[in-house]
Structure formats: structure tokens, C-alpha cells
Amino acid sequence: MYLGLDLGTSELKALLLADDHRIVGVARAALTVSRPQPLWSEQAPAQWWGALESVMQQLGTQHAAALAAVRAIGLSGQMHGAVLLDDKEEVVRPAILWNDGRSAAQCAQLTAAVPRLGEITGNLAMPGFTAPKLLWVRENEPELFARTRRVLLPKDWLRLMLGGEAVSEMSDASGTLWLDVGRRDWSDELLAATGLTQAHMPRLVEGSEVSATLKPALAARWGLGPEVRIAGGAGDNAASAVGMGLVAPGQGFVSLGTSGVIFVSGAAFAPNPAQAVHAFCHALPGRWHQMSVMLSAASAVSWAVRAFGFADEAGLLAEAATLSPEARARAPLFLPYLSGERSPHNNAQAQGVLFGLTPAHGPADMAYAVVEGVSFGLRDGLDTLERPGGDLALVGGGARSSWWAQLLADILEVPLALGEGGEAGGALGAARLAWLADGGTVESVCRPPRLKQRFVPEAAQAGAHRSRHLRFRGLYSALKPHFAP
């Protein structure tokens, strides 16, 4: 039995996987984000630990025998977050998250200081990445920066708590702007540009390697056996790819999580920073991937639920699905840039917009506009990548809606495949990496899951979607000069 832990932005998921590929149990615990100032996004790591205690208690109550049979744990998590620790390994400030936009000025500084940044990291300097966050702390919270002795990514802080080892792995480290992604090692040049050294960094392993062993006291408290290994794990998107068996070149997925992602696996380091494409290490040795990332996907739907008074996300999606094709053509347009945008715009100042409102519009029109706008944002990202030869797998919480899945397939003009366990891709991938760390082979472990449903683009809808997508893109271009500086 293998345990996958996926530390997301809105929840922590735990998944028990048997060695016959059965998902034995899943547990979830909700998380909240603090936004104390505009563009800021933070979480207290103590909240992550409370969520972990909750999911372990749930699994212990519902699946005690399976939990006792766990041989290894894998970790997946939200990328780019900055957890600062002092010399006693105490957290010195709330973690600054991936969707925090305060460090745009520091991105410009870092780019000027290291002209080869794109060549080394395969990425542009964006506020979401970790290195600019540390520059911001150095300039705005110098006392806290001076106290910092270690910088960890969110899931790697959990690893420290679980096993007592400061370790990261290649896929998550790729999102810091401190990793030489081609060499799969820390870059002294980039660390120095942010006032850090390798002494501040955790040691690096591959995602399928053993990184630590679960503390005996925790194993006893949670009902696990002795000598439970902890795999290197992966950033959330690389873990989702492993969970869907997408490790060969050309395979990919679209994720409808808090953020939205288009991910394509590759056999080599292939940077394309000019298009705001991310080039990262994959979770397996000797493999890389490209992806485009939009900052507000399912989170935009959650915002709309609160803003327009829907009961929940399912209620919003059900309302949106009632619009006829004629009504869709008259719906408002929605720019989903509630937290700025990453791919393809790299614009931390971009803002959300509802455009084209009339007295005839009601709740269903608002609901449809938001879901369509998120889907158009994903299409913009897909258009920066080489199109996959076959289906894209569909993962993330938004994958629970078959109506949205079909709309997304129509807008992307790519077939989407929903596999068993697709809603928990990161946790499933983490469990599979634990299996690999316990001696499993890639061929036997990284199998595609059983296909639950396939969504084929409806050719009859293509023209209408293309027309509205052109207006969507034109709206961003027209409004870009007017976003707040």
C-alpha cells in the first residue's frame, strides 16, 4: 500500500493506493488563503500540518488496515511557495504563495542582474516564482531575511515535519528560479543574485528516489508501520502527469485546479521563455516537460459563486449549462485575471473583467461567462505549445463536471480523456512516486488509468467559440494599458 499526500492551495488530499492500482481511500481537509494586502497571497504552514493531521485521522478511522500496510509516502504540492525558516527550523513568516503578485519589481531586478536567467532556468522571471519573493523579503522585511537560514517549498516543509530532512526534488525546484534546469542542480549565480547560497537550499533528489523516513513517533500515532519511506515526490503538475501515466514525450494533460495548466511531457530541456512557457524537470530522472499556467481557473468559479450568490460550484455550473447556443453568443465576456496572469501574458497587473453587460443578462449569463473565460485562458496557453498528437488527459477538481469538460474540449479543439482518479491526479501521482521509491518500475507503475469518459470536440460549435475567443483576446489587448500600474 502507498500513501500520496497532495498539498494544494484550497485543500490537502490524501490517497491510499494498492499495488494492483486500486484507489482504496481518499481523504480531504480544506485550506484557506489570506490576502492581507492587494496582490498578496499567504498561508500559515501550521494550517498545512493541521490539515495533514485531519486527513490522517480520517484514513485511520476509515481504512486502518490499509494505512497499517503503507510501505512508502509520496508528496505532491502547490509550487513556488516560499517557506522561510530560522536556525531552529521555526517558520519566520507566513508562506508567500504561487499566486502572490507583489514581487513584479523584483522580477525586473533579477532579470537585469542575471541576463542568462532564461537560458539557465528555462523560464521568465515572474512574481509567482520563489526567487523574486525572497528579493522582496530582503528589501521589505530585512530583519526576517537576516533570520532566514533555510528556504523550503510547501510540500518540502511537510517533508521536514514528517521525516526531519530538508530535501526537495527536481520538478518543484524547477519553479524557484534557482535551479539550473538543464543540469538539474542549484545555480550559484542565481542564488547569489538573491542574497542566498546553497547552504540555504535543501538537498536535491529525483522524484522517484527515497528522500527520508517517517519519524517513528508519527508512524505510531497514525497507525503506520516502522521504516516507512518518503519519496522525493513532485510539484503538483508533474505529480498529476505521473498519476495519469503521462511520462512519455508528447503526452499531456489539462488541469482545472485552483490554477489552470496545459502540460506536455518531453525528452529534453526545451526552454521557450519568450512565450511565457514554463520548461521544468519532470518527476522522473532524465525527463522534462513544458507547460502553460493561468493563475485563476477553478478559483475563478469559486469567486463567482461568492460574488453572484450561487449555492456552490455545482450550482453555478448547472446554471451555466442552461444557456442555449444563441444565448451563449450574447453572453458577456469574462477576463479571468483575478490574480494577474502568467501564461501567455506574464502580467501581474492584469485584472478580471466582465464586459458587455445589458439589462437582459441574468445569473446564467454570468455563470457561463466565467466558465467560458477560464476555458479561453486555457486555449491561449495551449496555443503557445506544440499541440499533442492525441488526447489530453483531464485532471483537477473542475474535472468533476462533465458539462465543463465538454465545453473545454470544444474550445480547445482537442479530445479530453477523463481517467479513473482524475479528480485526485496529484495525490495519485504522489502515491505512484512512493511506489517507485519502494522498487516499482516505471512500466508497471506509471500505467494510464482506466478511461471513464472521453469528450470529443463538437465541430458544429467551433466557429462560434473561435469568434468569441477572438473578441476575448481583443478585449485583453484593448484594456491592457488601463490595468492598474
N, C-alpha and C positions, 0 to 999 in steps of 0.2 A: 504494500500500500504506500502511496506517495501523497504528500500534502503540498498544495500550491497556495501561496498567500499573495494576493494582489492588492497592493495599497494604492487605491485610486484617489481621486480628488473628492468625490462625493460619498464613497463607501469603501470599506475594506472587505474583500471577498476571500473566503477560504474554500478550497475544493479538495475532496478526497478522491484519488484516482487509483483504481485497482490495476494490477499488471495484466489484465485482459482488456484494458481500455474502458472499463465501465466507470462512469462517474457515480460514486457511491453516495456522496453527500455534498451539499453546498450550504455555507452559512454566510450571512452578511451583517455588517454593522455600519450605520450611517455616519458620515463625517460632515462637518460644516466648515465653511471658508470665512475668514474675517477680512473685511475690506475697510480698514480704518481711515484711509485717505483715497482720493481718486487715483486710479491705476494700480493701487496696491492690492495684493492677494497673499494672505498668510494663513498658516495653520500652526498650532502648537503641537510639536511631536508627542507630547503627553497624550493628546487626543488619539493619535495613532495607536499608542500602546493600550489605551482603554478599549479601543475597537478590537484590537487583537485579543485581549482577554475575553471580550464578549463572544467573538466567533469561536474561540477555543472552548468556551463553556457550552455554547450551542452544540458543537460537534461532540463534546464529551457526553452531553445528555442524550443526543440522538443516535450517535454512531460510536459508542465507546469501544466496541471490539475492533472496528476498523481503525480507529485512532491508535489503539494499542499496537496495531500491526504496521504502523508507518515506519519505513526504513530511512527516508530522506525527505527534506523540506526544500522547496524551491521558492524563490522570491521574485515577484514582479512589482513594478510600481510606476507611479507618475514620475516623469523625467524632469530634469533641470532644477529641481528644488535645492535650496541652499540651507543645510543644517549646520550651524556653527557651534563647535564645542570648545570648552576651555581645557586647561591642563588636567582637570579632574574628570573629563569627559561629560561635563554638565552642559546642557543647552544654554547658550548665552542670549538668544533672542528667538522669537517665533520664526519658523521656517518661511523663507520667501519662495513662493510657488512659481511654477512654469508659466502661469498666465498673469504674472505680475509685470506691469509695463513701466515701472518707474525709472529704468536704467537706460533709456534711449541715448542720453548724452554720453554715458559711459561706453556704449557700443561704438560711438564715433571715436572716442579716445582710444579704445582698444584697437580699432581698425587702423588708426593713424600710427599707433605705437608698433604694430606688427603688420606691415604691409603684406606679408606672406600668409596671413591668417586663413584665407580661403583655401590656399594650397595645402596648408597643414591639417586643417580641421574638416575641409570639405563643406564648409557652411559659412554663411554670412554671420556677422555679429548681430544678434537680435536680443531685445530685452528679456525674452523668455529663457535664454541660456544662463548658465550658472556664473560664468566668469564676470560678466558685467554687473551682476548682483553684488559680487564681492568688491568690485571697484566702487559701487555706490555706498556700501557699508564703510569702506575705508575713508571715503570723502565726507560722509554724513554722520557716521557713528564711529569715529576714530577710536574711542575707548573700547568699544566692543570688538572692533577689528584687532586691536592690540592684544586683547584677551584670547583671540581665536588661535587654537593650536591644531585644529582638525576641521576639515570641511567634508561633509558626507551628503550623499543624495538620500532622498527619503527612505527608500527600501533598504539602503545600506545602513541607515541608523537603526532600523528594525533588526538587521543582522547583528549589529553591535550589541543590542539588547538581548538578542536570542543566544548568541554564541560568544560574545566578548571579543570578536575580531573586527578590526577596521578594514574592510575589503569592499572593493567594487568590481565590476566586470565590464567588458568592452562595449556592449551596446549602450548601457546607461551612461558610461563615462564619455561616450561619443558626444553626448548632448551638453557637455560642460564648457566647451571651447578651450579645454586644457589638454585634450588628447590629440596626439598625432595619430589620426585615424588610419592612415595607410600603414604605419609601423605598429599600431596597437600598443602604444606606450605613452606615458605622460610627456608633454613638451615642456622642457625647462624654459624655453623662450616665452611661451605663453603664460606660464606660471609667474615668471619674473615680472611680466607686464602688469600683473595684478597684485604684486607685492607678496607673492607666495613662493614656496619651494616644494619639492617632492615630500618633504617632511610633513607638510600639511595634508597630503593626499593619502587615501587608503591604498594598500597594495592591490594589484590587478590580477584577476583570474579570468578564464573563459567561462561563459555562462553554464556550460555543462560540466565544470570541474567542481570538486569539493572545496569549499571556502572556510568552513568552520564546523563545529559540532555543537549541538544543542546543549545548553547548560543543564547539568543533571537535576538541579532543583526545579527548573521549568518542566523538564520531562516528567518528573514525578508528580508535579502539581496538575499537569494536564492529562496524565494517563498515557504517556508515550513511553516506549522502551528506552534502554540505555544506548548510547552511541548512535544517535540519530544525526545523520549528516545534513549539512546545509549547502545546497548548490550555489554556484555563483549567481544564477538567475538571469534576469534581463530587464531592461526597460519595458514599459507596458506594451509598446507596439511590436518589438521583436519577440516578446513572450507570446503575444497573440498569434504571430506568424508561426511560431513553433507549435502552439496549440492547434492550429489549423493544418499543420503539416506543410507549411509553405516555406521550405528551406532551399529549394532548387531555383536556379536563375529563371527569371520570367514569371514566377508565381507571385501572387499578391493578394491584398485584401483592401476593403474599405471599412473603416471603423466609425460607428456612430456612438461614441462615448461623449464625455464632457467636452472634449475636443473632437475634431473630425480629421481623419487621416486616410490618405491613399498611400499604400505601402507596396513596393515591388522589390523582390529579392534579386541579388546579383552575385556574380562570382568574383568581382574585383571592386576596388575602391574607385568610384566614378563620380567625382565632385561636379556639381553644376550650380555654384552659388549665385550666378547671375540671375537665375530664375527663382531664387529663394527656395531651391530644392535642398533637402537635407540628405547628406551622404554619411551614413553611420556604419559602424561594425554591426554585423548580425550577432545573434547569441551563440552561434556555433563557430568553432575555430576556422579561420581561412575563408570566411564568408562576410559579405557586406550587403547593404541594401540602400535604396533611395526611398524617400517619402516626402509628400507634401502635407502640411499641417495647417488646419484652420483652428482658431482658438475657441470659437463658440459653436458647438454643434448641438448635441442633446441639451447642453446647458442653456442654449437659446430657447429651446422649447420649455424648459423649466422656468425660465424668466417669463415667458409669455403666459404660462399658467398663472403665475402670481400677478402679473400686470393686468390681465384681462379677466381674472376671476373664474377660470376653469377649475373644475374639481381636482383634476390631476392630469398627468401627461396623456394617459389613455383617453380621457375625456376630450382633450384638445385634438388629438389625432382623429378620434371618431367624428368630431365636428368638422374638421378639415375635409374628411373623406366624403362629406355630403355634397360638396360642390360639384356641379356639372362641368363638363369641359368649357361650355360657354361662360359660366360664372368664373372659372379659373382665369380665363382670358381677361376678365375685367377686375380681377383682384388687385389689391395694392402690391407693390414690390417691397421686399424687405432686405436691407443690407444687414447681415448678421454679425457685424463687427462690434459686439458689445464690449469686448476687452481688447480692442485693436485687432490687427490681423498679422499673421505670419506669412504663409504661402498663399498666393504668389506676390503679395503686395509689400511685405516687410514694413508695415506701417503701424506703429504703436499708437498713433493718434487717430486712426480710423474709428468711426463711430457707427452705432446702429441707426438705421433709418427706416421708417415706414413712409412710403411715397405713393401718392395717387389716391388719397382717401376722399370719399364722397359720402353724402348722407345715406346712400343706398347700401353701404358696407356694414356688415354686422360681425358677430363673433366668428362665424365660419370663415369669412374672408380673412380676418386677422390670423386665424389658426393656419389656414392654407398658406398665406403669405410667408409666415415664419418658417414652416417646414420646407417650402419651396426655396426660400432664400438660403437656408443651410445647404440644401441639395445643390443649388447653383454654386455656392462657395466650394463645395467638393469638386464640382465639374471644373472650376477654374484650376484647382490643384491637379486634377488628372491631366489637364491639357499641358502641363509643364513636364510630364513624364512620358517615357516611351510606353505606349499602350500595351497591356499584357496580351498575349496571344489567345488566352482563353478566358474563363470566368474569373471574376474577383470574388473571393470569399467575403461574407458579410459578418462582422462581429460587433460587439458592444451592446450597451443597453437598448439603444434605438432599434437594434435588430429584432426586438420582440414584436414590432409592428409590421405585419405583412403588407399593409397598405403603404406605409412609408417605404418599405423595401422595393415595392413595385414602382412607386414614383421615382425613387432614386435610380433604379435600373433604366427607366425611360429617359431621365435627364442625363445620366452618364453615357447612355447608349452602349452599355456593357452588361452582359448577363451577370447576375449576382447569385451566389450559391450559399445558402444557409445550412451549415452543418450542425450536427448534434453537439451541444456545448458551446455554440457560437456566442451565446449571451455572456459567457464567462471565459472568453478567449484568453485573457491574460493569466487568470488563475489556472486554467488548464495547461497553458504553456509552462507556467512555473512548475506545476506538478510533473510535467514531462521532463523538464530540465533536472528535477530531482531524480527522476528515474535514470536519466543518462549519467548523472553523477554516481549513481549506485551500480553502474556497469551495463546499463542498457545500450543498445546500438541505435544509431540514427535511423536505420532502415526499419527496425521493428517498433521504435518508439514514436517517430515523427510521421505516423500514417495519417492520411486525410480522414477526418471523422465521417461517419455515415451521413449522407446527404438527406436533409429533412425537407428542403423546398428549394426550388430554383425559380428565379424571377427573370424572365426574358423580356427585353425591351419591346414595347409595342410600337411598331413602325408608324402606325397611324397618328401617334402623339408627338412624333419627333419634330415636325415643323412648328407646332405651337410652342413647344418647350424651347426650341432654338430661338424663336422670335423673342420670347420673354427673357431668355438668357442674354441676348444682345442688349436689350434695354437695361437689364441688371448691370451689365458691365459698363454701359454708357453712363448710368447713374453714378457709379463709383467714380469714374473719371471726372464727371462734371462737379461732384461735390468735394473731391479730394482737396482742392485749395481752401475749402471752407471749414475743414475739421479743425478743432482747437489745437493751437500750437503747443 
